[in-house]
Amino acid sequence: MNRVLTFGLIGLALALALSNCDIVNGGPPVDLGIATDSDTTVVLYWRAPANGTPNSYLVYFMPVNEHSFAPIRETQDTSFVHNPHGVTGTYKVLARFGAETFDSGDRPATEPWFADTMSVGELNSGHKPGYGWSRSGPGAVTYAMDLAGNAYDVDFYITDMAVGSAGPVYRIASPDLGPTDPGGTVPPAAWRVTGFTQPVIYENEPLSRFDQYTYLDRRDLTTLPLAIGVHTEDGHFGLVKVLDVDSAAGRVLLKSWLQPLAGLRLIKH
């Protein structure tokens, strides 16, 4: 009787131990994040699960315009540098415990944030000539340039560099040029400094590396449609596609993309 009781207690203890093992050993990576490693590569980083040490971590990538994740690395480290070879997309990381995997649920991404077609006025047109990207998610807003309080928000503005809005040449310009613009409506303020490339031929390829000779403070808007690479004061790369210039109406139609990771010049969308 005692022997039976003893074996029963041992069996119960083993069952409890196995149950506790299942609870303790297993869980997703924690605090998955992404940062720029170089201007064309990214680093993913995370913390180990709270419950147990995984055998490995599985890193997956889903390129832009695709609909499924593909494995790109299995590692025991808690970070991974990825060279996507010009492609943007979405990442996920799983912790592997034996045959089981645990998904962090986080989906850091490098896909550019899209702002759909908007009408942006010329500086003297009576319409809002300033344009600024959100830094918290997709979208952009037009701003008045005669309000110093908007200086922090404007990434570029539209001007013909003359009194009136008749043109003939409209330009995309760095906000810090505003106070000296011949249009004469922009007050002195800490306007942002933005640079613009020559027209981009292949708009889904990585933008040019940033330097002051490649990214100038203004570009003419001719030969439409026209795609122009942008570098913002806080280090983001973007792409502006100008669809139409209407000097009679004093406005420009454009859409844009902003790379959410500062310093990363990948813009494939």
BAFI-227879 format. One record per residue (C-alpha): x, y, z; chain; residue in three letters. Coordinates in Angstrom, 1 decimal, m for minus. Each point is the difference from the previous one (the first is absolute). Example, Ala and Ser with C-alpha at 12.3 -4.5 7.8 and 13.67 -1.06 7.14 Angstrom:
// residues 2
REC        X        Y        Z   kette   rest
REC     12.3     m4.5      7.8       A    Ala
REC      1.4      3.4     m0.7       A    Ser
This chain:
// residues 269
REC        X        Y        Z   kette   rest
REC      0.0      0.0      0.0       A    Met
REC      2.8      2.4      0.9       A    Asn
REC      1.8     m1.0     m3.2       A    Arg
REC     m3.0      0.8     m2.0       A    Val
REC     m0.4      3.3      1.8       A    Leu
REC      3.6      0.9     m0.5       A    Thr
REC     m0.1     m0.7     m3.8       A    Phe
REC     m3.2      2.0     m0.2       A    Gly
REC      1.6      3.0      1.7       A    Leu
REC      3.0     m0.3     m2.3       A    Ile
REC     m2.2     m0.1     m3.0       A    Gly
REC     m1.9      3.0      1.2       A    Leu
REC      3.3      1.9      0.6       A    Ala
REC      1.2     m0.8     m3.5       A    Leu
REC     m3.2      1.1     m1.5       A    Ala
REC      0.1      3.3      1.9       A    Leu
REC      3.7      0.4     m1.0       A    Ala
REC     m0.8     m0.5     m3.7       A    Leu
REC     m2.9      2.3      0.3       A    Ser
REC      2.1      2.7      1.6       A    Asn
REC      2.7     m0.6     m2.7       A    Cys
REC     m2.6      0.7     m2.7       A    Asp
REC     m0.9      3.2      1.7       A    Ile
REC      3.5      1.2      0.7       A    Val
REC      1.7     m1.0     m3.3       A    Asn
REC     m1.7      1.9     m2.8       A    Gly
REC     m0.9      3.5     m1.0       A    Gly
REC      0.5      2.6     m2.8       A    Pro
REC      2.8      2.4     m0.5       A    Pro
REC     m0.5      3.3      1.9       A    Val
REC      0.2      3.6     m1.2       A    Asp
REC      0.7     m0.7     m3.7       A    Leu
REC      1.3      3.1     m1.7       A    Gly
REC      1.8      1.2     m3.1       A    Ile
REC      2.6      2.6     m0.7       A    Ala
REC      2.2      1.2     m2.8       A    Thr
REC      3.4     m1.8     m0.2       A    Asp
REC      1.3      1.7     m3.1       A    Ser
REC     m1.9      2.0     m2.6       A    Asp
REC     m1.0     m3.2     m1.8       A    Thr
REC     m0.1     m2.6      2.9       A    Thr
REC     m2.0     m0.3      3.2       A    Val
REC      0.5     m1.7      3.3       A    Val
REC     m2.7     m1.9      1.8       A    Leu
REC      0.3     m0.3      3.8       A    Tyr
REC     m2.0     m1.6      2.8       A    Trp
REC      0.2     m1.4      3.5       A    Arg
REC     m0.1     m3.6      1.1       A    Ala
REC     m3.4     m1.5      1.1       A    Pro
REC     m0.8      0.4      3.6       A    Ala
REC     m0.6     m3.7      0.4       A    Asn
REC      3.0     m2.2     m1.0       A    Gly
REC      2.8      0.2     m2.5       A    Thr
REC     m1.0     m0.9     m3.6       A    Pro
REC      2.0     m2.4     m2.2       A    Asn
REC      0.1      2.8     m2.6       A    Ser
REC     m1.8      2.9     m1.6       A    Tyr
REC     m1.6     m0.1     m3.4       A    Leu
REC      0.1      3.3     m2.0       A    Val
REC     m2.5      0.5     m2.9       A    Tyr
REC     m0.4      2.6     m2.6       A    Phe
REC     m3.0      0.9     m2.3       A    Met
REC      1.1      2.3     m2.9       A    Pro
REC     m2.3      2.8     m1.0       A    Val
REC     m2.8     m1.0     m2.3       A    Asn
REC      0.3     m3.6      1.1       A    Glu
REC     m2.4     m1.8      2.3       A    His
REC      2.0     m2.6      1.9       A    Ser
REC      3.0     m0.1      2.3       A    Phe
REC      3.1     m1.9     m1.0       A    Ala
REC      2.8     m1.1      2.4       A    Pro
REC      3.2      1.9     m0.3       A    Ile
REC      2.1     m1.1      3.1       A    Arg
REC      0.0     m2.3      3.0       A    Glu
REC      2.2      1.3      2.8       A    Thr
REC      0.7     m0.3      3.7       A    Gln
REC      0.8      3.8      0.2       A    Asp
REC     m2.5      2.6      1.0       A    Thr
REC      0.7      2.2     m3.0       A    Ser
REC      0.5     m0.4     m3.7       A    Phe
REC      1.3      2.3     m2.8       A    Val
REC     m1.9     m0.4     m3.2       A    His
REC      1.0      1.2     m3.5       A    Asn
REC     m3.3     m0.1     m2.0       A    Pro
REC      1.8      1.0     m3.2       A    His
REC     m2.1      3.0     m0.6       A    Gly
REC     m3.3     m1.5      0.9       A    Val
REC     m2.3      1.2      2.8       A    Thr
REC     m2.4     m2.0      2.0       A    Gly
REC     m1.2     m1.4      3.3       A    Thr
REC      1.8     m2.2      2.6       A    Tyr
REC     m1.0     m2.5      2.7       A    Lys
REC      2.0     m2.0      2.5       A    Val
REC     m0.9     m3.3      1.7       A    Leu
REC      1.6     m1.8      2.9       A    Ala
REC      0.5     m3.7     m0.5       A    Arg
REC     m0.3     m2.4      2.9       A    Phe
REC      0.5     m3.5     m1.4       A    Gly
REC     m2.9     m0.6     m2.4       A    Ala
REC     m2.0      3.0      1.2       A    Glu
REC      0.4      3.6     m1.1       A    Thr
REC     m1.3      3.2      1.7       A    Phe
REC     m0.7      3.1     m2.1       A    Asp
REC      0.8      3.4      1.5       A    Ser
REC     m3.0      1.5     m1.8       A    Gly
REC      2.0      3.2     m0.9       A    Asp
REC      0.4      0.9     m3.7       A    Arg
REC      2.7      2.6     m0.5       A    Pro
REC      0.1      1.2     m3.6       A    Ala
REC      2.0      2.0     m2.4       A    Thr
REC     m2.7      0.5     m2.7       A    Glu
REC     m0.3      3.7     m0.8       A    Pro
REC     m3.0      1.9      1.4       A    Trp
REC     m2.2      1.1     m2.9       A    Phe
REC     m1.8      3.3     m0.1       A    Ala
REC     m2.5      0.1     m2.9       A    Asp
REC     m0.5      2.8     m2.5       A    Thr
REC     m0.4      3.4      1.5       A    Met
REC     m0.2      3.5     m1.4       A    Ser
REC      2.8      2.3      1.2       A    Val
REC     m0.2      3.8     m0.7       A    Gly
REC      2.7      2.3     m1.3       A    Glu
REC      1.3      2.4      2.6       A    Leu
REC     m2.1      3.0     m1.2       A    Asn
REC     m3.0     m2.0     m1.3       A    Ser
REC     m2.2      0.4      3.1       A    Gly
REC      0.2     m3.8      0.5       A    His
REC      2.2     m1.7      2.6       A    Lys
REC      3.5     m0.5     m1.5       A    Pro
REC      1.7     m1.9      2.8       A    Gly
REC      0.1     m3.8      0.1       A    Tyr
REC      1.0     m2.1      3.0       A    Gly
REC      0.1     m3.7      0.6       A    Trp
REC     m1.3     m1.6      3.2       A    Ser
REC      2.8     m1.8      2.0       A    Arg
REC     m2.5     m2.2      1.9       A    Ser
REC     m1.7     m1.7     m3.0       A    Gly
REC     m0.9      0.3     m3.6       A    Pro
REC     m1.3      3.4     m1.1       A    Gly
REC      0.9      3.6     m0.7       A    Ala
REC     m1.6      3.4      0.6       A    Val
REC      0.2      3.3     m1.9       A    Thr
REC      0.9      3.1      2.0       A    Tyr
REC      0.0      3.8     m0.4       A    Ala
REC      3.4      1.5     m0.3       A    Met
REC     m0.9      3.4      1.4       A    Asp
REC     m0.2     m1.5      3.6       A    Leu
REC      3.3     m0.4      1.8       A    Ala
REC     m1.6     m2.6      2.2       A    Gly
REC     m0.1     m2.4     m2.9       A    Asn
REC      3.8      0.0     m0.4       A    Ala
REC      0.4     m3.3      1.9       A    Tyr
REC     m2.5     m1.9     m2.2       A    Asp
REC      0.8      1.0     m3.6       A    Val
REC      2.4     m2.2     m2.0       A    Asp
REC     m0.2      1.9     m3.3       A    Phe
REC     m2.1      2.7     m1.8       A    Tyr
REC     m0.9      0.9     m3.5       A    Ile
REC      1.1      3.3     m1.5       A    Thr
REC      0.7      1.7     m3.4       A    Asp
REC      2.6      2.2      1.8       A    Met
REC     m1.8      3.1     m1.1       A    Ala
REC     m2.7      2.4      1.0       A    Val
REC     m3.4     m1.5     m0.9       A    Gly
REC     m0.6     m3.6     m1.1       A    Ser
REC      0.1      0.2     m3.8       A    Ala
REC      3.3     m1.9     m0.3       A    Gly
REC      1.0     m0.8     m2.6       A    Pro
REC      2.2     m2.5      2.0       A    Val
REC     m1.2     m1.5      3.2       A    Tyr
REC      2.5     m1.5      2.5       A    Arg
REC      0.1     m2.3      3.0       A    Ile
REC      2.0      1.8      2.6       A    Ala
REC      1.5     m0.3      3.5       A    Ser
REC     m2.0      1.8      2.6       A    Pro
REC      3.0      1.9      1.3       A    Asp
REC      0.0      1.9     m3.3       A    Leu
REC     m3.4      1.4      0.8       A    Gly
REC      1.0      3.2      1.8       A    Pro
REC      2.2      1.1     m3.0       A    Thr
REC     m2.5     m1.2     m2.7       A    Asp
REC     m0.8      2.9     m2.4       A    Pro
REC     m3.7     m0.9      0.7       A    Gly
REC      0.6      1.7      3.3       A    Gly
REC     m2.6     m1.6      2.3       A    Thr
REC      2.1     m2.3      2.2       A    Val
REC      1.0      1.4      3.5       A    Pro
REC      3.4     m0.8      1.5       A    Pro
REC     m0.1     m3.2      2.1       A    Ala
REC      1.8     m3.3      0.5       A    Ala
REC     m1.2     m1.4     m3.3       A    Trp
REC      1.2     m3.5     m0.9       A    Arg
REC      2.9     m0.6     m2.4       A    Val
REC     m0.9     m2.5     m2.7       A    Thr
REC      1.9     m1.3     m3.1       A    Gly
REC     m1.2     m1.2     m3.3       A    Phe
REC      1.6     m2.2     m2.7       A    Thr
REC     m0.1      0.2     m3.8       A    Gln
REC     m3.0     m1.8     m1.5       A    Pro
REC     m0.1     m3.6      1.0       A    Val
REC     m0.3     m2.4     m3.0       A    Ile
REC     m0.7     m3.2      1.9       A    Tyr
REC     m2.2      1.0      2.9       A    Glu
REC      0.1     m3.4      1.8       A    Asn
REC      3.8     m0.2      0.1       A    Glu
REC      2.0      1.3      3.1       A    Pro
REC      0.4      3.7      0.0       A    Leu
REC      3.4      1.7     m0.4       A    Ser
REC      2.2      0.2      3.0       A    Arg
REC     m0.3      3.3      1.8       A    Phe
REC      2.5      2.7     m0.5       A    Asp
REC     m0.4      3.8     m0.5       A    Gln
REC      0.9     m0.2     m3.7       A    Tyr
REC     m2.6     m2.7     m0.9       A    Thr
REC     m2.8      1.4      2.1       A    Tyr
REC     m0.5      3.7     m0.8       A    Leu
REC     m2.3      2.5      1.6       A    Asp
REC     m2.4      0.3     m3.0       A    Arg
REC     m0.9     m1.7     m3.2       A    Arg
REC     m2.0      1.1     m3.0       A    Asp
REC     m3.3     m1.9     m0.7       A    Leu
REC      0.2     m0.7     m3.7       A    Thr
REC     m0.6     m3.0     m2.4       A    Thr
REC     m2.9     m1.5      2.0       A    Leu
REC     m0.6     m2.4      1.6       A    Pro
REC      3.1      0.5      2.0       A    Leu
REC      1.4     m2.0      2.9       A    Ala
REC      2.5      1.7      2.4       A    Ile
REC      1.9     m1.4      2.9       A    Gly
REC     m0.2      1.9      3.2       A    Val
REC      2.2      0.1      3.2       A    His
REC     m1.5      1.6      3.0       A    Thr
REC      1.7      2.0      2.8       A    Glu
REC     m0.6     m2.9      2.4       A    Asp
REC      1.6     m2.5     m2.3       A    Gly
REC     m3.0     m1.7     m1.7       A    His
REC      0.1     m0.8     m3.7       A    Phe
REC     m3.1      0.5     m2.1       A    Gly
REC     m1.3      0.0     m3.5       A    Leu
REC     m2.3      2.7     m1.5       A    Val
REC     m1.8     m0.7     m3.3       A    Lys
REC     m1.3      3.2     m1.6       A    Val
REC     m3.0     m0.9     m2.3       A    Leu
REC     m1.1      3.5     m1.2       A    Asp
REC      0.9      3.6      0.2       A    Val
REC     m2.8      2.5     m0.6       A    Asp
REC      1.3      3.6      0.2       A    Ser
REC     m3.4      1.4     m1.0       A    Ala
REC     m1.5     m1.6      3.2       A    Ala
REC      3.2      0.6      2.0       A    Gly
REC      0.4     m3.6      1.1       A    Arg
REC      1.9     m3.3     m0.4       A    Val
REC     m1.3     m3.5      0.2       A    Leu
REC      2.3     m2.5      1.7       A    Leu
REC      0.2     m3.2      2.0       A    Lys
REC      2.9     m1.2      2.1       A    Ser
REC      1.7     m2.7      2.0       A    Trp
REC      2.0      0.3      3.2       A    Leu
REC      2.4     m2.6      1.3       A    Gln
REC     m1.0     m0.4      3.7       A    Pro
REC      3.6     m0.9      1.1       A    Leu
REC      2.2      3.1      0.1       A    Ala
REC      3.2     m0.6     m2.0       A    Gly
REC     m1.3     m2.8     m2.1       A    Leu
REC     m0.1      1.0     m3.7       A    Arg
REC     m2.2     m3.0     m1.2       A    Leu
REC     m3.2      1.2     m1.6       A    Ile
REC     m1.4     m3.1     m1.8       A    Lys
REC     m3.8      0.2      0.2       A    His
